[in-house]
Amino acid sequence: MPPSDSLLSRIYLENYREIVDFLSLRTGCRHAAQDCAQDCWFKLCKARPAEAVDNGRSYVFRVAANIAVDWHRSNGRELRLQADYAASGDPTATSPDTLETVQQRRNLERLEAIIRALPPRTVEVFVLNRLEGLTYTETAKRLGISASAVEKHIARVLLQCLPILEEM
């Protein structure tokens, strides 16, 4: 069912992509913009402007802008409700699902296996720097090696772990 005014219908159809682009900027999401553009069409279908529309294109874009404002209000309300629900203490609101937990556990096991396979000195440097929080200089002093050597040990660990870390 086209909008009652064939001029508004033609303007909407001729400018559909531009309307969606305009709404994408307003909403920050292409899918939301397409939904808003559809809402714009419905509004135009019901529209019975009290006065003759001087500039139909401006009218259509004003309707689209108003719909974007409504979308932000609705979306903000929904986000607040979700935040309230998450803060309510419902464990299912914040706990990862079983598949995610299993995947994380597998990734940790793979990382542990990689680290265990490294030379003992490299593991020692890694533990002091990354787990105990010592700086490169502090780690170097404690182990009697140079800071450059510490950097090389850390780089070796990170290079070995990088493929798994990128998956996470």
VMD Tcl script that builds the backbone (N, CA, C; Angstrom):
set m [mol new atoms 504]
animate dup $m
set s [atomselect $m all]
$s set {name element resname resid chain x y z} {
  {N N MET 1 A 0.846 -1.174 0.000}
  {CA C MET 1 A 0.000 0.000 0.000}
  {C C MET 1 A 0.893 1.238 0.000}
  {N N PRO 2 A 0.909 1.992 -1.072}
  {CA C PRO 2 A 1.784 3.154 -1.151}
  {C C PRO 2 A 1.264 4.297 -0.301}
  {N N PRO 3 A 2.157 5.244 0.061}
  {CA C PRO 3 A 1.697 6.397 0.809}
  {C C PRO 3 A 0.590 7.105 0.033}
  {N N SER 4 A -0.300 7.757 0.797}
  {CA C SER 4 A -1.479 8.370 0.194}
  {C C SER 4 A -1.114 9.397 -0.864}
  {N N ASP 5 A -0.026 10.086 -0.681}
  {CA C ASP 5 A 0.400 11.094 -1.640}
  {C C ASP 5 A 1.422 10.446 -2.576}
  {N N SER 6 A 1.090 10.298 -3.860}
  {CA C SER 6 A 1.998 9.629 -4.783}
  {C C SER 6 A 3.334 10.362 -4.908}
  {N N LEU 7 A 3.339 11.665 -4.655}
  {CA C LEU 7 A 4.591 12.425 -4.680}
  {C C LEU 7 A 5.517 11.936 -3.557}
  {N N LEU 8 A 4.973 11.758 -2.361}
  {CA C LEU 8 A 5.783 11.266 -1.236}
  {C C LEU 8 A 6.272 9.848 -1.522}
  {N N SER 9 A 5.422 9.043 -2.131}
  {CA C SER 9 A 5.806 7.680 -2.486}
  {C C SER 9 A 6.971 7.692 -3.461}
  {N N ARG 10 A 6.860 8.495 -4.486}
  {CA C ARG 10 A 7.926 8.582 -5.490}
  {C C ARG 10 A 9.216 9.087 -4.863}
  {N N ILE 11 A 9.126 10.111 -4.023}
  {CA C ILE 11 A 10.315 10.674 -3.363}
  {C C ILE 11 A 10.974 9.622 -2.477}
  {N N TYR 12 A 10.155 8.892 -1.724}
  {CA C TYR 12 A 10.691 7.850 -0.849}
  {C C TYR 12 A 11.430 6.794 -1.669}
  {N N LEU 13 A 10.793 6.300 -2.707}
  {CA C LEU 13 A 11.395 5.240 -3.513}
  {C C LEU 13 A 12.651 5.703 -4.237}
  {N N GLU 14 A 12.637 6.932 -4.740}
  {CA C GLU 14 A 13.809 7.469 -5.454}
  {C C GLU 14 A 14.983 7.702 -4.505}
  {N N ASN 15 A 14.703 7.951 -3.258}
  {CA C ASN 15 A 15.747 8.295 -2.295}
  {C C ASN 15 A 15.976 7.208 -1.241}
  {N N TYR 16 A 15.482 6.005 -1.498}
  {CA C TYR 16 A 15.555 4.947 -0.491}
  {C C TYR 16 A 16.989 4.733 0.019}
  {N N ARG 17 A 17.935 4.554 -0.891}
  {CA C ARG 17 A 19.329 4.309 -0.464}
  {C C ARG 17 A 19.863 5.483 0.360}
  {N N GLU 18 A 19.556 6.675 -0.071}
  {CA C GLU 18 A 20.012 7.859 0.653}
  {C C GLU 18 A 19.349 7.943 2.026}
  {N N ILE 19 A 18.088 7.542 2.107}
  {CA C ILE 19 A 17.380 7.527 3.388}
  {C C ILE 19 A 18.036 6.519 4.326}
  {N N VAL 20 A 18.350 5.337 3.809}
  {CA C VAL 20 A 19.002 4.308 4.639}
  {C C VAL 20 A 20.384 4.789 5.077}
  {N N ASP 21 A 21.134 5.417 4.178}
  {CA C ASP 21 A 22.447 5.961 4.552}
  {C C ASP 21 A 22.295 7.023 5.640}
  {N N PHE 22 A 21.331 7.890 5.478}
  {CA C PHE 22 A 21.046 8.945 6.450}
  {C C PHE 22 A 20.708 8.330 7.811}
  {N N LEU 23 A 19.842 7.315 7.786}
  {CA C LEU 23 A 19.447 6.655 9.034}
  {C C LEU 23 A 20.598 5.842 9.628}
  {N N SER 24 A 21.487 5.321 8.775}
  {CA C SER 24 A 22.666 4.591 9.280}
  {C C SER 24 A 23.544 5.519 10.106}
  {N N LEU 25 A 23.697 6.732 9.636}
  {CA C LEU 25 A 24.486 7.711 10.394}
  {C C LEU 25 A 23.801 8.044 11.715}
  {N N ARG 26 A 22.487 8.115 11.691}
  {CA C ARG 26 A 21.734 8.465 12.893}
  {C C ARG 26 A 21.698 7.337 13.919}
  {N N THR 27 A 21.598 6.092 13.435}
  {CA C THR 27 A 21.464 4.960 14.354}
  {C C THR 27 A 22.782 4.253 14.632}
  {N N GLY 28 A 23.727 4.375 13.692}
  {CA C GLY 28 A 25.004 3.690 13.855}
  {C C GLY 28 A 24.948 2.223 13.452}
  {N N CYS 29 A 23.848 1.812 12.843}
  {CA C CYS 29 A 23.684 0.401 12.485}
  {C C CYS 29 A 22.874 0.300 11.197}
  {N N ARG 30 A 23.419 -0.402 10.222}
  {CA C ARG 30 A 22.742 -0.515 8.919}
  {C C ARG 30 A 21.411 -1.254 9.044}
  {N N HIS 31 A 21.385 -2.315 9.854}
  {CA C HIS 31 A 20.144 -3.075 10.016}
  {C C HIS 31 A 19.065 -2.229 10.685}
  {N N ALA 32 A 19.443 -1.495 11.717}
  {CA C ALA 32 A 18.486 -0.610 12.383}
  {C C ALA 32 A 18.011 0.458 11.412}
  {N N ALA 33 A 18.908 0.945 10.563}
  {CA C ALA 33 A 18.543 1.963 9.579}
  {C C ALA 33 A 17.508 1.420 8.598}
  {N N GLN 34 A 17.679 0.179 8.181}
  {CA C GLN 34 A 16.710 -0.422 7.261}
  {C C GLN 34 A 15.354 -0.595 7.939}
  {N N ASP 35 A 15.372 -0.976 9.214}
  {CA C ASP 35 A 14.112 -1.077 9.959}
  {C C ASP 35 A 13.450 0.291 10.083}
  {N N CYS 36 A 14.249 1.306 10.369}
  {CA C CYS 36 A 13.713 2.667 10.481}
  {C C CYS 36 A 13.173 3.150 9.139}
  {N N ALA 37 A 13.836 2.788 8.050}
  {CA C ALA 37 A 13.355 3.180 6.721}
  {C C ALA 37 A 12.000 2.539 6.448}
  {N N GLN 38 A 11.845 1.308 6.886}
  {CA C GLN 38 A 10.548 0.644 6.719}
  {C C GLN 38 A 9.483 1.351 7.565}
  {N N ASP 39 A 9.845 1.723 8.796}
  {CA C ASP 39 A 8.915 2.482 9.639}
  {C C ASP 39 A 8.554 3.806 8.987}
  {N N CYS 40 A 9.519 4.419 8.321}
  {CA C CYS 40 A 9.277 5.670 7.602}
  {C C CYS 40 A 8.224 5.447 6.516}
  {N N TRP 41 A 8.363 4.355 5.792}
  {CA C TRP 41 A 7.393 4.021 4.746}
  {C C TRP 41 A 5.984 3.886 5.341}
  {N N PHE 42 A 5.891 3.168 6.475}
  {CA C PHE 42 A 4.586 2.995 7.117}
  {C C PHE 42 A 4.003 4.332 7.562}
  {N N LYS 43 A 4.869 5.182 8.107}
  {CA C LYS 43 A 4.406 6.509 8.537}
  {C C LYS 43 A 3.898 7.308 7.348}
  {N N LEU 44 A 4.623 7.224 6.250}
  {CA C LEU 44 A 4.207 7.953 5.049}
  {C C LEU 44 A 2.901 7.394 4.490}
  {N N CYS 45 A 2.691 6.074 4.686}
  {CA C CYS 45 A 1.432 5.472 4.234}
  {C C CYS 45 A 0.246 6.058 4.997}
  {N N LYS 46 A 0.465 6.331 6.274}
  {CA C LYS 46 A -0.607 6.859 7.121}
  {C C LYS 46 A -0.671 8.384 7.101}
  {N N ALA 47 A 0.349 8.996 6.546}
  {CA C ALA 47 A 0.460 10.457 6.613}
  {C C ALA 47 A -0.663 11.138 5.845}
  {N N ARG 48 A -1.219 12.109 6.472}
  {CA C ARG 48 A -2.205 12.998 5.851}
  {C C ARG 48 A -1.803 14.406 6.263}
  {N N PRO 49 A -0.762 14.952 5.598}
  {CA C PRO 49 A -0.298 16.276 6.002}
  {C C PRO 49 A -1.443 17.289 6.021}
  {N N ALA 50 A -1.517 18.062 7.110}
  {CA C ALA 50 A -2.575 19.066 7.262}
  {C C ALA 50 A -2.487 20.117 6.161}
  {N N GLU 51 A -1.282 20.443 5.789}
  {CA C GLU 51 A -1.077 21.448 4.744}
  {C C GLU 51 A -0.357 20.785 3.575}
  {N N ALA 52 A -0.423 21.416 2.437}
  {CA C ALA 52 A 0.309 20.909 1.277}
  {C C ALA 52 A 1.799 20.932 1.596}
  {N N VAL 53 A 2.506 19.903 1.190}
  {CA C VAL 53 A 3.930 19.797 1.446}
  {C C VAL 53 A 4.663 20.545 0.344}
  {N N ASP 54 A 5.418 21.591 0.757}
  {CA C ASP 54 A 6.162 22.383 -0.225}
  {C C ASP 54 A 7.365 21.617 -0.762}
  {N N ASN 55 A 8.084 20.993 0.139}
  {CA C ASN 55 A 9.299 20.287 -0.248}
  {C C ASN 55 A 9.154 18.839 0.230}
  {N N GLY 56 A 8.700 17.979 -0.678}
  {CA C GLY 56 A 8.441 16.585 -0.321}
  {C C GLY 56 A 9.669 15.850 0.170}
  {N N ARG 57 A 10.808 16.116 -0.436}
  {CA C ARG 57 A 12.052 15.455 -0.028}
  {C C ARG 57 A 12.399 15.801 1.417}
  {N N SER 58 A 12.296 17.068 1.764}
  {CA C SER 58 A 12.554 17.492 3.147}
  {C C SER 58 A 11.565 16.845 4.102}
  {N N TYR 59 A 10.319 16.752 3.678}
  {CA C TYR 59 A 9.282 16.138 4.509}
  {C C TYR 59 A 9.626 14.671 4.790}
  {N N VAL 60 A 9.994 13.934 3.746}
  {CA C VAL 60 A 10.337 12.515 3.895}
  {C C VAL 60 A 11.544 12.356 4.821}
  {N N PHE 61 A 12.566 13.182 4.641}
  {CA C PHE 61 A 13.750 13.079 5.492}
  {C C PHE 61 A 13.453 13.526 6.928}
  {N N ARG 62 A 12.523 14.453 7.111}
  {CA C ARG 62 A 12.126 14.866 8.463}
  {C C ARG 62 A 11.424 13.714 9.166}
  {N N VAL 63 A 10.548 13.007 8.430}
  {CA C VAL 63 A 9.882 11.829 8.992}
  {C C VAL 63 A 10.943 10.792 9.378}
  {N N ALA 64 A 11.919 10.568 8.510}
  {CA C ALA 64 A 12.996 9.603 8.796}
  {C C ALA 64 A 13.800 10.026 10.026}
  {N N ALA 65 A 14.106 11.312 10.131}
  {CA C ALA 65 A 14.862 11.805 11.295}
  {C C ALA 65 A 14.069 11.605 12.576}
  {N N ASN 66 A 12.772 11.863 12.530}
  {CA C ASN 66 A 11.929 11.670 13.718}
  {C C ASN 66 A 11.891 10.203 14.130}
  {N N ILE 67 A 11.855 9.329 13.142}
  {CA C ILE 67 A 11.859 7.891 13.435}
  {C C ILE 67 A 13.191 7.485 14.072}
  {N N ALA 68 A 14.288 8.076 13.611}
  {CA C ALA 68 A 15.599 7.787 14.217}
  {C C ALA 68 A 15.621 8.233 15.677}
  {N N VAL 69 A 15.020 9.384 15.965}
  {CA C VAL 69 A 14.940 9.855 17.362}
  {C C VAL 69 A 14.131 8.862 18.191}
  {N N ASP 70 A 12.998 8.404 17.648}
  {CA C ASP 70 A 12.176 7.407 18.344}
  {C C ASP 70 A 12.959 6.121 18.571}
  {N N TRP 71 A 13.750 5.729 17.559}
  {CA C TRP 71 A 14.554 4.513 17.684}
  {C C TRP 71 A 15.547 4.647 18.835}
  {N N HIS 72 A 16.203 5.818 18.931}
  {CA C HIS 72 A 17.171 6.032 20.014}
  {C C HIS 72 A 16.486 5.971 21.375}
  {N N ARG 73 A 15.322 6.559 21.480}
  {CA C ARG 73 A 14.585 6.504 22.756}
  {C C ARG 73 A 14.257 5.065 23.112}
  {N N SER 74 A 13.739 4.340 22.154}
  {CA C SER 74 A 13.357 2.948 22.380}
  {C C SER 74 A 14.581 2.095 22.688}
  {N N ASN 75 A 15.645 2.282 21.923}
  {CA C ASN 75 A 16.872 1.515 22.118}
  {C C ASN 75 A 17.495 1.830 23.477}
  {N N GLY 76 A 17.496 3.099 23.864}
  {CA C GLY 76 A 18.039 3.485 25.166}
  {C C GLY 76 A 17.259 2.855 26.297}
  {N N ARG 77 A 15.945 2.815 26.164}
  {CA C ARG 77 A 15.088 2.196 27.177}
  {C C ARG 77 A 15.399 0.705 27.268}
  {N N GLU 78 A 15.565 0.062 26.106}
  {CA C GLU 78 A 15.868 -1.365 26.079}
  {C C GLU 78 A 17.232 -1.651 26.723}
  {N N LEU 79 A 18.231 -0.806 26.436}
  {CA C LEU 79 A 19.558 -0.993 27.033}
  {C C LEU 79 A 19.510 -0.826 28.546}
  {N N ARG 80 A 18.723 0.152 29.010}
  {CA C ARG 80 A 18.580 0.343 30.461}
  {C C ARG 80 A 17.924 -0.874 31.110}
  {N N LEU 81 A 16.912 -1.421 30.457}
  {CA C LEU 81 A 16.253 -2.616 30.985}
  {C C LEU 81 A 17.213 -3.797 31.031}
  {N N GLN 82 A 18.025 -3.950 29.979}
  {CA C GLN 82 A 19.005 -5.034 29.966}
  {C C GLN 82 A 20.038 -4.850 31.072}
  {N N ALA 83 A 20.483 -3.618 31.269}
  {CA C ALA 83 A 21.465 -3.343 32.326}
  {C C ALA 83 A 20.860 -3.625 33.691}
  {N N ASP 84 A 19.614 -3.231 33.893}
  {CA C ASP 84 A 18.937 -3.504 35.165}
  {C C ASP 84 A 18.810 -5.004 35.398}
  {N N TYR 85 A 18.476 -5.724 34.337}
  {CA C TYR 85 A 18.343 -7.175 34.447}
  {C C TYR 85 A 19.689 -7.809 34.786}
  {N N ALA 86 A 20.748 -7.345 34.109}
  {CA C ALA 86 A 22.087 -7.891 34.366}
  {C C ALA 86 A 22.526 -7.596 35.789}
  {N N ALA 87 A 22.171 -6.430 36.304}
  {CA C ALA 87 A 22.568 -6.046 37.658}
  {C C ALA 87 A 21.694 -6.705 38.722}
  {N N SER 88 A 20.609 -7.341 38.311}
  {CA C SER 88 A 19.677 -7.920 39.272}
  {C C SER 88 A 20.240 -9.150 39.973}
  {N N GLY 89 A 21.373 -9.624 39.502}
  {CA C GLY 89 A 21.975 -10.775 40.160}
  {C C GLY 89 A 21.585 -12.091 39.522}
  {N N ASP 90 A 20.894 -12.072 38.421}
  {CA C ASP 90 A 20.531 -13.287 37.725}
  {C C ASP 90 A 21.801 -13.906 37.148}
  {N N PRO 91 A 22.189 -15.084 37.600}
  {CA C PRO 91 A 23.454 -15.661 37.138}
  {C C PRO 91 A 23.480 -15.930 35.641}
  {N N THR 92 A 22.350 -16.181 35.022}
  {CA C THR 92 A 22.347 -16.453 33.587}
  {C C THR 92 A 22.587 -15.195 32.785}
  {N N ALA 93 A 22.431 -14.011 33.399}
  {CA C ALA 93 A 22.616 -12.759 32.666}
  {C C ALA 93 A 24.089 -12.488 32.384}
  {N N THR 94 A 24.993 -12.996 33.221}
  {CA C THR 94 A 26.402 -12.675 33.042}
  {C C THR 94 A 27.299 -13.890 32.833}
  {N N SER 95 A 26.792 -15.087 33.091}
  {CA C SER 95 A 27.663 -16.249 32.964}
  {C C SER 95 A 27.744 -16.690 31.504}
  {N N PRO 96 A 28.953 -17.111 31.090}
  {CA C PRO 96 A 29.103 -17.557 29.703}
  {C C PRO 96 A 28.365 -18.882 29.503}
  {N N ASP 97 A 27.986 -19.155 28.287}
  {CA C ASP 97 A 27.302 -20.416 28.020}
  {C C ASP 97 A 28.308 -21.561 28.062}
  {N N THR 98 A 27.813 -22.762 28.073}
  {CA C THR 98 A 28.653 -23.946 28.235}
  {C C THR 98 A 29.668 -24.087 27.109}
  {N N LEU 99 A 29.242 -23.864 25.888}
  {CA C LEU 99 A 30.148 -23.988 24.752}
  {C C LEU 99 A 31.303 -23.005 24.863}
  {N N GLU 100 A 31.003 -21.768 25.254}
  {CA C GLU 100 A 32.051 -20.756 25.420}
  {C C GLU 100 A 33.022 -21.158 26.531}
  {N N THR 101 A 32.490 -21.682 27.624}
  {CA C THR 101 A 33.327 -22.113 28.742}
  {C C THR 101 A 34.251 -23.248 28.318}
  {N N VAL 102 A 33.729 -24.208 27.590}
  {CA C VAL 102 A 34.537 -25.338 27.119}
  {C C VAL 102 A 35.633 -24.846 26.178}
  {N N GLN 103 A 35.284 -23.928 25.272}
  {CA C GLN 103 A 36.272 -23.390 24.325}
  {C C GLN 103 A 37.380 -22.637 25.069}
  {N N GLN 104 A 36.999 -21.834 26.059}
  {CA C GLN 104 A 38.000 -21.104 26.838}
  {C C GLN 104 A 38.918 -22.073 27.582}
  {N N ARG 105 A 38.347 -23.122 28.141}
  {CA C ARG 105 A 39.147 -24.115 28.865}
  {C C ARG 105 A 40.133 -24.806 27.916}
  {N N ARG 106 A 39.672 -25.149 26.708}
  {CA C ARG 106 A 40.560 -25.783 25.716}
  {C C ARG 106 A 41.690 -24.841 25.322}
  {N N ASN 107 A 41.367 -23.563 25.112}
  {CA C ASN 107 A 42.405 -22.590 24.757}
  {C C ASN 107 A 43.440 -22.460 25.867}
  {N N LEU 108 A 42.991 -22.442 27.113}
  {CA C LEU 108 A 43.936 -22.365 28.240}
  {C C LEU 108 A 44.821 -23.607 28.304}
  {N N GLU 109 A 44.239 -24.765 28.065}
  {CA C GLU 109 A 45.029 -25.995 28.063}
  {C C GLU 109 A 46.075 -25.967 26.949}
  {N N ARG 110 A 45.700 -25.467 25.778}
  {CA C ARG 110 A 46.645 -25.352 24.662}
  {C C ARG 110 A 47.771 -24.385 25.013}
  {N N LEU 111 A 47.422 -23.249 25.645}
  {CA C LEU 111 A 48.449 -22.278 26.053}
  {C C LEU 111 A 49.403 -22.890 27.071}
  {N N GLU 112 A 48.853 -23.610 28.047}
  {CA C GLU 112 A 49.699 -24.260 29.053}
  {C C GLU 112 A 50.654 -25.259 28.405}
  {N N ALA 113 A 50.152 -26.018 27.445}
  {CA C ALA 113 A 51.001 -27.008 26.766}
  {C C ALA 113 A 52.128 -26.321 26.001}
  {N N ILE 114 A 51.825 -25.222 25.346}
  {CA C ILE 114 A 52.855 -24.480 24.607}
  {C C ILE 114 A 53.909 -23.952 25.572}
  {N N ILE 115 A 53.476 -23.371 26.674}
  {CA C ILE 115 A 54.416 -22.789 27.642}
  {C C ILE 115 A 55.259 -23.878 28.291}
  {N N ARG 116 A 54.661 -25.034 28.613}
  {CA C ARG 116 A 55.413 -26.132 29.215}
  {C C ARG 116 A 56.484 -26.679 28.260}
  {N N ALA 117 A 56.237 -26.565 26.951}
  {CA C ALA 117 A 57.182 -27.095 25.956}
  {C C ALA 117 A 58.359 -26.149 25.712}
  {N N LEU 118 A 58.300 -24.947 26.228}
  {CA C LEU 118 A 59.390 -23.975 26.049}
  {C C LEU 118 A 60.552 -24.299 26.974}
  {N N PRO 119 A 61.736 -23.773 26.666}
  {CA C PRO 119 A 62.887 -23.985 27.549}
  {C C PRO 119 A 62.608 -23.429 28.964}
  {N N PRO 120 A 63.146 -24.074 29.995}
  {CA C PRO 120 A 62.863 -23.663 31.374}
  {C C PRO 120 A 63.197 -22.184 31.644}
  {N N ARG 121 A 64.268 -21.689 31.094}
  {CA C ARG 121 A 64.654 -20.289 31.322}
  {C C ARG 121 A 63.590 -19.345 30.751}
  {N N THR 122 A 63.059 -19.665 29.569}
  {CA C THR 122 A 62.025 -18.846 28.944}
  {C C THR 122 A 60.768 -18.848 29.806}
  {N N VAL 123 A 60.413 -20.008 30.336}
  {CA C VAL 123 A 59.238 -20.105 31.208}
  {C C VAL 123 A 59.465 -19.279 32.471}
  {N N GLU 124 A 60.667 -19.353 33.029}
  {CA C GLU 124 A 60.992 -18.595 34.242}
  {C C GLU 124 A 60.864 -17.085 33.984}
  {N N VAL 125 A 61.386 -16.621 32.861}
  {CA C VAL 125 A 61.288 -15.201 32.502}
  {C C VAL 125 A 59.823 -14.811 32.339}
  {N N PHE 126 A 59.058 -15.658 31.669}
  {CA C PHE 126 A 57.638 -15.384 31.447}
  {C C PHE 126 A 56.880 -15.274 32.768}
  {N N VAL 127 A 57.118 -16.200 33.665}
  {CA C VAL 127 A 56.422 -16.200 34.957}
  {C C VAL 127 A 56.766 -14.940 35.742}
  {N N LEU 128 A 58.040 -14.596 35.803}
  {CA C LEU 128 A 58.439 -13.405 36.561}
  {C C LEU 128 A 57.841 -12.123 35.960}
  {N N ASN 129 A 57.871 -12.018 34.646}
  {CA C ASN 129 A 57.408 -10.795 33.997}
  {C C ASN 129 A 55.891 -10.712 33.930}
  {N N ARG 130 A 55.245 -11.748 33.422}
  {CA C ARG 130 A 53.806 -11.665 33.163}
  {C C ARG 130 A 52.940 -12.062 34.346}
  {N N LEU 131 A 53.396 -12.976 35.159}
  {CA C LEU 131 A 52.560 -13.423 36.263}
  {C C LEU 131 A 52.886 -12.711 37.574}
  {N N GLU 132 A 54.186 -12.480 37.825}
  {CA C GLU 132 A 54.564 -11.779 39.054}
  {C C GLU 132 A 54.649 -10.279 38.858}
  {N N GLY 133 A 54.589 -9.814 37.605}
  {CA C GLY 133 A 54.528 -8.389 37.328}
  {C C GLY 133 A 55.844 -7.637 37.379}
  {N N LEU 134 A 56.961 -8.346 37.329}
  {CA C LEU 134 A 58.251 -7.664 37.334}
  {C C LEU 134 A 58.504 -7.011 35.974}
  {N N THR 135 A 59.210 -5.905 35.984}
  {CA C THR 135 A 59.574 -5.251 34.732}
  {C C THR 135 A 60.689 -6.052 34.071}
  {N N TYR 136 A 61.013 -5.710 32.823}
  {CA C TYR 136 A 62.110 -6.384 32.131}
  {C C TYR 136 A 63.413 -6.208 32.915}
  {N N THR 137 A 63.642 -4.993 33.398}
  {CA C THR 137 A 64.872 -4.699 34.140}
  {C C THR 137 A 64.931 -5.509 35.433}
  {N N GLU 138 A 63.818 -5.551 36.172}
  {CA C GLU 138 A 63.781 -6.305 37.433}
  {C C GLU 138 A 63.975 -7.800 37.175}
  {N N THR 139 A 63.340 -8.298 36.125}
  {CA C THR 139 A 63.484 -9.709 35.770}
  {C C THR 139 A 64.944 -10.005 35.396}
  {N N ALA 140 A 65.532 -9.120 34.622}
  {CA C ALA 140 A 66.929 -9.291 34.199}
  {C C ALA 140 A 67.859 -9.326 35.406}
  {N N LYS 141 A 67.677 -8.404 36.354}
  {CA C LYS 141 A 68.534 -8.378 37.547}
  {C C LYS 141 A 68.383 -9.649 38.364}
  {N N ARG 142 A 67.144 -10.090 38.544}
  {CA C ARG 142 A 66.901 -11.272 39.363}
  {C C ARG 142 A 67.545 -12.516 38.755}
  {N N LEU 143 A 67.551 -12.601 37.425}
  {CA C LEU 143 A 68.077 -13.792 36.754}
  {C C LEU 143 A 69.518 -13.631 36.281}
  {N N GLY 144 A 70.061 -12.429 36.417}
  {CA C GLY 144 A 71.436 -12.205 36.010}
  {C C GLY 144 A 71.614 -12.215 34.497}
  {N N ILE 145 A 70.597 -11.716 33.767}
  {CA C ILE 145 A 70.694 -11.626 32.314}
  {C C ILE 145 A 70.386 -10.192 31.905}
  {N N SER 146 A 70.544 -9.885 30.645}
  {CA C SER 146 A 70.274 -8.520 30.181}
  {C C SER 146 A 68.772 -8.323 29.945}
  {N N ALA 147 A 68.352 -7.062 29.944}
  {CA C ALA 147 A 66.949 -6.728 29.646}
  {C C ALA 147 A 66.607 -7.154 28.222}
  {N N SER 148 A 67.579 -7.063 27.327}
  {CA C SER 148 A 67.373 -7.493 25.945}
  {C C SER 148 A 67.072 -8.992 25.880}
  {N N ALA 149 A 67.757 -9.760 26.704}
  {CA C ALA 149 A 67.500 -11.211 26.747}
  {C C ALA 149 A 66.086 -11.481 27.267}
  {N N VAL 150 A 65.655 -10.702 28.244}
  {CA C VAL 150 A 64.291 -10.843 28.766}
  {C C VAL 150 A 63.290 -10.572 27.643}
  {N N GLU 151 A 63.518 -9.512 26.885}
  {CA C GLU 151 A 62.634 -9.173 25.762}
  {C C GLU 151 A 62.556 -10.337 24.776}
  {N N LYS 152 A 63.700 -10.948 24.491}
  {CA C LYS 152 A 63.732 -12.051 23.529}
  {C C LYS 152 A 62.971 -13.268 24.050}
  {N N HIS 153 A 63.092 -13.554 25.341}
  {CA C HIS 153 A 62.355 -14.676 25.934}
  {C C HIS 153 A 60.846 -14.413 25.866}
  {N N ILE 154 A 60.440 -13.211 26.221}
  {CA C ILE 154 A 59.012 -12.857 26.187}
  {C C ILE 154 A 58.497 -12.923 24.749}
  {N N ALA 155 A 59.269 -12.426 23.808}
  {CA C ALA 155 A 58.871 -12.466 22.399}
  {C C ALA 155 A 58.690 -13.914 21.944}
  {N N ARG 156 A 59.571 -14.806 22.389}
  {CA C ARG 156 A 59.473 -16.224 22.023}
  {C C ARG 156 A 58.151 -16.823 22.527}
  {N N VAL 157 A 57.807 -16.511 23.777}
  {CA C VAL 157 A 56.552 -17.020 24.349}
  {C C VAL 157 A 55.358 -16.469 23.563}
  {N N LEU 158 A 55.372 -15.172 23.333}
  {CA C LEU 158 A 54.229 -14.549 22.649}
  {C C LEU 158 A 54.079 -15.055 21.222}
  {N N LEU 159 A 55.178 -15.253 20.524}
  {CA C LEU 159 A 55.101 -15.784 19.159}
  {C C LEU 159 A 54.506 -17.189 19.140}
  {N N GLN 160 A 54.874 -17.989 20.132}
  {CA C GLN 160 A 54.333 -19.349 20.207}
  {C C GLN 160 A 52.840 -19.341 20.550}
  {N N CYS 161 A 52.420 -18.391 21.385}
  {CA C CYS 161 A 51.033 -18.339 21.854}
  {C C CYS 161 A 50.111 -17.525 20.938}
  {N N LEU 162 A 50.686 -16.752 20.047}
  {CA C LEU 162 A 49.914 -15.830 19.217}
  {C C LEU 162 A 48.743 -16.485 18.470}
  {N N PRO 163 A 48.923 -17.627 17.822}
  {CA C PRO 163 A 47.782 -18.217 17.099}
  {C C PRO 163 A 46.565 -18.484 18.006}
  {N N ILE 164 A 46.824 -18.928 19.202}
  {CA C ILE 164 A 45.719 -19.216 20.130}
  {C C ILE 164 A 45.130 -17.909 20.655}
  {N N LEU 165 A 45.988 -16.948 20.971}
  {CA C LEU 165 A 45.509 -15.670 21.481}
  {C C LEU 165 A 44.635 -14.959 20.449}
  {N N GLU 166 A 44.956 -15.115 19.172}
  {CA C GLU 166 A 44.153 -14.489 18.120}
  {C C GLU 166 A 42.771 -15.121 18.020}
  {N N GLU 167 A 42.650 -16.388 18.386}
  {CA C GLU 167 A 41.357 -17.072 18.369}
  {C C GLU 167 A 40.452 -16.622 19.507}
  {N N MET 168 A 41.054 -16.158 20.590}
  {CA C MET 168 A 40.275 -15.833 21.796}
  {C C MET 168 A 39.521 -14.544 21.661}
}
mol reanalyze $m
mol bondsrecalc $m
mol representation Tube
mol addrep $m
